[in-house]
Amino acid sequence: MELLKMMRIVFWSFFGVRKRASHNADFAHVKLPLLPVVAVMLAGAFGLTLLTVAKLATGIAH
C-alpha cells in the first residue's frame, strides 16, 4: 500500500497539477528516503515505454 501511495505522488508530480493540501497530506504519511527511488524507477519505465513505442512506430513505417 505504501508503494502505491508513493507511485501516486510521483505520477501527480509528473503532471504538475496538485492542490497544496493534498500534496502536504501525502508527504505526511510517506517514507521520504524511498520516494526518489520510486521516482527514478517510474521515470525509467516511462522512458523505456516511449522508446519501445518509437521503435515500433519506426519499424512499422519502414
N, CA, C and O atoms as CSV, one atom per row, in Angstrom:
chain,resi,resn,atom,element,x,y,z
A,1,MET,N,N,0.822,-1.191,0.000
A,1,MET,CA,C,0.000,0.000,0.000
A,1,MET,C,C,0.867,1.257,0.000
A,1,MET,O,O,0.542,2.246,-0.657
A,2,GLU,N,N,1.964,1.209,0.736
A,2,GLU,CA,C,2.882,2.348,0.793
A,2,GLU,C,C,3.462,2.638,-0.588
A,2,GLU,O,O,3.616,3.795,-0.977
A,3,LEU,N,N,3.783,1.571,-1.327
A,3,LEU,CA,C,4.337,1.742,-2.665
A,3,LEU,C,C,3.323,2.411,-3.593
A,3,LEU,O,O,3.694,3.254,-4.410
A,4,LEU,N,N,2.071,2.048,-3.473
A,4,LEU,CA,C,1.043,2.669,-4.312
A,4,LEU,C,C,0.884,4.148,-4.002
A,4,LEU,O,O,0.671,4.953,-4.909
A,5,LYS,N,N,0.985,4.512,-2.736
A,5,LYS,CA,C,0.915,5.928,-2.361
A,5,LYS,C,C,2.078,6.697,-2.974
A,5,LYS,O,O,1.902,7.800,-3.494
A,6,MET,N,N,3.269,6.105,-2.909
A,6,MET,CA,C,4.438,6.777,-3.482
A,6,MET,C,C,4.321,6.893,-4.994
A,6,MET,O,O,4.704,7.910,-5.571
A,7,MET,N,N,3.797,5.863,-5.633
A,7,MET,CA,C,3.613,5.925,-7.082
A,7,MET,C,C,2.613,7.016,-7.450
A,7,MET,O,O,2.806,7.730,-8.434
A,8,ARG,N,N,1.560,7.146,-6.675
A,8,ARG,CA,C,0.572,8.195,-6.934
A,8,ARG,C,C,1.195,9.577,-6.786
A,8,ARG,O,O,0.926,10.469,-7.591
A,9,ILE,N,N,2.019,9.759,-5.770
A,9,ILE,CA,C,2.699,11.039,-5.568
A,9,ILE,C,C,3.588,11.358,-6.768
A,9,ILE,O,O,3.597,12.485,-7.263
A,10,VAL,N,N,4.334,10.357,-7.229
A,10,VAL,CA,C,5.244,10.568,-8.355
A,10,VAL,C,C,4.476,10.851,-9.636
A,10,VAL,O,O,4.852,11.746,-10.393
A,11,PHE,N,N,3.405,10.104,-9.894
A,11,PHE,CA,C,2.616,10.348,-11.100
A,11,PHE,C,C,2.051,11.760,-11.120
A,11,PHE,O,O,2.086,12.436,-12.148
A,12,TRP,N,N,1.527,12.204,-9.976
A,12,TRP,CA,C,0.989,13.559,-9.912
A,12,TRP,C,C,2.088,14.592,-10.090
A,12,TRP,O,O,1.847,15.648,-10.674
A,13,SER,N,N,3.286,14.313,-9.600
A,13,SER,CA,C,4.378,15.272,-9.779
A,13,SER,C,C,4.823,15.332,-11.234
A,13,SER,O,O,5.289,16.379,-11.684
A,14,PHE,N,N,4.692,14.235,-11.985
A,14,PHE,CA,C,4.996,14.259,-13.411
A,14,PHE,C,C,4.052,15.205,-14.143
A,14,PHE,O,O,4.475,15.936,-15.039
A,15,PHE,N,N,2.778,15.195,-13.767
A,15,PHE,CA,C,1.800,16.057,-14.413
A,15,PHE,C,C,1.852,17.486,-13.899
A,15,PHE,O,O,1.553,18.419,-14.644
A,16,GLY,N,N,2.222,17.670,-12.649
A,16,GLY,CA,C,2.394,19.002,-12.091
A,16,GLY,C,C,1.115,19.706,-11.693
A,16,GLY,O,O,1.129,20.920,-11.487
A,17,VAL,N,N,0.021,18.995,-11.578
A,17,VAL,CA,C,-1.236,19.615,-11.162
A,17,VAL,C,C,-1.701,18.979,-9.861
A,17,VAL,O,O,-2.168,17.840,-9.838
A,18,ARG,N,N,-1.565,19.732,-8.787
A,18,ARG,CA,C,-1.994,19.257,-7.461
A,18,ARG,C,C,-2.357,20.431,-6.590
A,18,ARG,O,O,-1.836,21.535,-6.754
A,19,LYS,N,N,-3.237,20.188,-5.683
A,19,LYS,CA,C,-3.541,21.197,-4.679
A,19,LYS,C,C,-2.571,21.032,-3.521
A,19,LYS,O,O,-2.148,19.917,-3.216
A,20,ARG,N,N,-2.219,22.123,-2.882
A,20,ARG,CA,C,-1.227,22.086,-1.824
A,20,ARG,C,C,-1.689,21.224,-0.651
A,20,ARG,O,O,-0.863,20.557,-0.028
A,21,ALA,N,N,-2.952,21.220,-0.340
A,21,ALA,CA,C,-3.448,20.438,0.794
A,21,ALA,C,C,-3.247,18.943,0.575
A,21,ALA,O,O,-2.808,18.234,1.480
A,22,SER,N,N,-3.563,18.470,-0.609
A,22,SER,CA,C,-3.384,17.041,-0.873
A,22,SER,C,C,-1.901,16.690,-0.971
A,22,SER,O,O,-1.492,15.595,-0.585
A,23,HIS,N,N,-1.110,17.606,-1.480
A,23,HIS,CA,C,0.340,17.400,-1.541
A,23,HIS,C,C,0.918,17.244,-0.137
A,23,HIS,O,O,1.692,16.321,0.117
A,24,ASN,N,N,0.549,18.134,0.769
A,24,ASN,CA,C,1.039,18.062,2.149
A,24,ASN,C,C,0.527,16.822,2.867
A,24,ASN,O,O,1.252,16.226,3.663
A,25,ALA,N,N,-0.699,16.434,2.599
A,25,ALA,CA,C,-1.262,15.244,3.242
A,25,ALA,C,C,-0.518,13.988,2.801
A,25,ALA,O,O,-0.270,13.098,3.614
A,26,ASP,N,N,-0.164,13.910,1.533
A,26,ASP,CA,C,0.585,12.749,1.050
A,26,ASP,C,C,1.968,12.672,1.671
A,26,ASP,O,O,2.405,11.595,2.077
A,27,PHE,N,N,2.654,13.787,1.751
A,27,PHE,CA,C,4.007,13.779,2.287
A,27,PHE,C,C,4.043,13.542,3.794
A,27,PHE,O,O,5.091,13.195,4.338
A,28,ALA,N,N,2.935,13.721,4.461
A,28,ALA,CA,C,2.894,13.477,5.902
A,28,ALA,C,C,2.897,11.984,6.226
A,28,ALA,O,O,3.248,11.599,7.342
A,29,HIS,N,N,2.515,11.142,5.275
A,29,HIS,CA,C,2.356,9.714,5.548
A,29,HIS,C,C,3.224,8.812,4.676
A,29,HIS,O,O,2.886,7.645,4.481
A,30,VAL,N,N,4.328,9.322,4.152
A,30,VAL,CA,C,5.148,8.508,3.273
A,30,VAL,C,C,6.605,8.561,3.736
A,30,VAL,O,O,7.046,9.545,4.331
A,31,LYS,N,N,7.337,7.491,3.453
A,31,LYS,CA,C,8.757,7.437,3.803
A,31,LYS,C,C,9.557,8.152,2.723
A,31,LYS,O,O,9.674,7.665,1.599
A,32,LEU,N,N,10.100,9.298,3.069
A,32,LEU,CA,C,10.768,10.130,2.077
A,32,LEU,C,C,12.033,9.527,1.474
A,32,LEU,O,O,12.286,9.781,0.297
A,33,PRO,N,N,12.846,8.749,2.187
A,33,PRO,CA,C,14.051,8.205,1.539
A,33,PRO,C,C,13.757,7.271,0.362
A,33,PRO,O,O,14.589,7.136,-0.535
A,34,LEU,N,N,12.607,6.638,0.352
A,34,LEU,CA,C,12.267,5.731,-0.744
A,34,LEU,C,C,11.641,6.440,-1.937
A,34,LEU,O,O,11.586,5.881,-3.033
A,35,LEU,N,N,11.176,7.647,-1.737
A,35,LEU,CA,C,10.464,8.364,-2.797
A,35,LEU,C,C,11.336,8.630,-4.028
A,35,LEU,O,O,10.856,8.424,-5.143
A,36,PRO,N,N,12.589,9.076,-3.890
A,36,PRO,CA,C,13.415,9.263,-5.103
A,36,PRO,C,C,13.667,7.964,-5.863
A,36,PRO,O,O,13.769,7.975,-7.090
A,37,VAL,N,N,13.767,6.858,-5.151
A,37,VAL,CA,C,13.978,5.567,-5.803
A,37,VAL,C,C,12.762,5.224,-6.663
A,37,VAL,O,O,12.907,4.793,-7.807
A,38,VAL,N,N,11.589,5.412,-6.119
A,38,VAL,CA,C,10.357,5.145,-6.866
A,38,VAL,C,C,10.260,6.092,-8.060
A,38,VAL,O,O,9.859,5.678,-9.147
A,39,ALA,N,N,10.623,7.353,-7.866
A,39,ALA,CA,C,10.560,8.326,-8.957
A,39,ALA,C,C,11.497,7.947,-10.094
A,39,ALA,O,O,11.114,8.035,-11.261
A,40,VAL,N,N,12.717,7.527,-9.779
A,40,VAL,CA,C,13.675,7.134,-10.820
A,40,VAL,C,C,13.188,5.888,-11.550
A,40,VAL,O,O,13.311,5.794,-12.771
A,41,MET,N,N,12.642,4.942,-10.814
A,41,MET,CA,C,12.138,3.718,-11.443
A,41,MET,C,C,10.972,4.028,-12.391
A,41,MET,O,O,10.917,3.496,-13.500
A,42,LEU,N,N,10.055,4.873,-11.963
A,42,LEU,CA,C,8.913,5.209,-12.817
A,42,LEU,C,C,9.348,6.044,-14.018
A,42,LEU,O,O,8.810,5.875,-15.112
A,43,ALA,N,N,10.303,6.932,-13.832
A,43,ALA,CA,C,10.808,7.717,-14.957
A,43,ALA,C,C,11.500,6.802,-15.966
A,43,ALA,O,O,11.341,6.979,-17.173
A,44,GLY,N,N,12.256,5.838,-15.483
A,44,GLY,CA,C,12.904,4.880,-16.371
A,44,GLY,C,C,11.893,4.040,-17.120
A,44,GLY,O,O,12.054,3.798,-18.316
A,45,ALA,N,N,10.856,3.593,-16.436
A,45,ALA,CA,C,9.812,2.803,-17.082
A,45,ALA,C,C,9.089,3.633,-18.144
A,45,ALA,O,O,8.762,3.127,-19.217
A,46,PHE,N,N,8.845,4.898,-17.843
A,46,PHE,CA,C,8.205,5.786,-18.802
A,46,PHE,C,C,9.099,5.979,-20.028
A,46,PHE,O,O,8.620,5.943,-21.161
A,47,GLY,N,N,10.388,6.182,-19.799
A,47,GLY,CA,C,11.336,6.338,-20.901
A,47,GLY,C,C,11.423,5.101,-21.765
A,47,GLY,O,O,11.456,5.199,-22.992
A,48,LEU,N,N,11.462,3.933,-21.136
A,48,LEU,CA,C,11.500,2.685,-21.908
A,48,LEU,C,C,10.222,2.476,-22.701
A,48,LEU,O,O,10.253,1.954,-23.816
A,49,THR,N,N,9.108,2.880,-22.129
A,49,THR,CA,C,7.836,2.776,-22.853
A,49,THR,C,C,7.852,3.658,-24.095
A,49,THR,O,O,7.440,3.230,-25.174
A,50,LEU,N,N,8.333,4.903,-23.939
A,50,LEU,CA,C,8.415,5.796,-25.094
A,50,LEU,C,C,9.377,5.263,-26.146
A,50,LEU,O,O,9.099,5.344,-27.343
A,51,LEU,N,N,10.502,4.720,-25.707
A,51,LEU,CA,C,11.471,4.152,-26.635
A,51,LEU,C,C,10.881,2.971,-27.397
A,51,LEU,O,O,11.080,2.851,-28.606
A,52,THR,N,N,10.165,2.112,-26.707
A,52,THR,CA,C,9.546,0.955,-27.341
A,52,THR,C,C,8.488,1.379,-28.359
A,52,THR,O,O,8.414,0.821,-29.454
A,53,VAL,N,N,7.684,2.352,-27.998
A,53,VAL,CA,C,6.658,2.840,-28.926
A,53,VAL,C,C,7.318,3.464,-30.155
A,53,VAL,O,O,6.852,3.266,-31.277
A,54,ALA,N,N,8.390,4.209,-29.951
A,54,ALA,CA,C,9.085,4.839,-31.076
A,54,ALA,C,C,9.702,3.783,-31.995
A,54,ALA,O,O,9.637,3.904,-33.219
A,55,LYS,N,N,10.299,2.750,-31.402
A,55,LYS,CA,C,10.887,1.680,-32.221
A,55,LYS,C,C,9.813,0.933,-32.993
A,55,LYS,O,O,10.010,0.592,-34.159
A,56,LEU,N,N,8.679,0.677,-32.355
A,56,LEU,CA,C,7.579,0.014,-33.055
A,56,LEU,C,C,7.038,0.882,-34.180
A,56,LEU,O,O,6.738,0.388,-35.266
A,57,ALA,N,N,6.916,2.173,-33.916
A,57,ALA,CA,C,6.373,3.088,-34.924
A,57,ALA,C,C,7.316,3.195,-36.118
A,57,ALA,O,O,6.862,3.217,-37.262
A,58,THR,N,N,8.612,3.262,-35.869
A,58,THR,CA,C,9.551,3.371,-36.987
A,58,THR,C,C,9.683,2.034,-37.704
A,58,THR,O,O,9.932,2.004,-38.910
A,59,GLY,N,N,9.522,0.937,-36.989
A,59,GLY,CA,C,9.574,-0.366,-37.625
A,59,GLY,C,C,8.392,-0.613,-38.521
A,59,GLY,O,O,8.529,-1.235,-39.575
A,60,ILE,N,N,7.239,-0.139,-38.123
A,60,ILE,CA,C,6.029,-0.292,-38.931
A,60,ILE,C,C,6.079,0.629,-40.135
A,60,ILE,O,O,5.584,0.269,-41.203
A,61,ALA,N,N,6.670,1.818,-39.987
A,61,ALA,CA,C,6.711,2.804,-41.063
A,61,ALA,C,C,7.623,2.370,-42.210
A,61,ALA,O,O,7.420,2.791,-43.349
A,62,HIS,N,N,8.609,1.547,-41.930
A,62,HIS,CA,C,9.563,1.134,-42.983
A,62,HIS,C,C,9.145,-0.106,-43.661
A,62,HIS,O,O,9.836,-0.579,-44.564
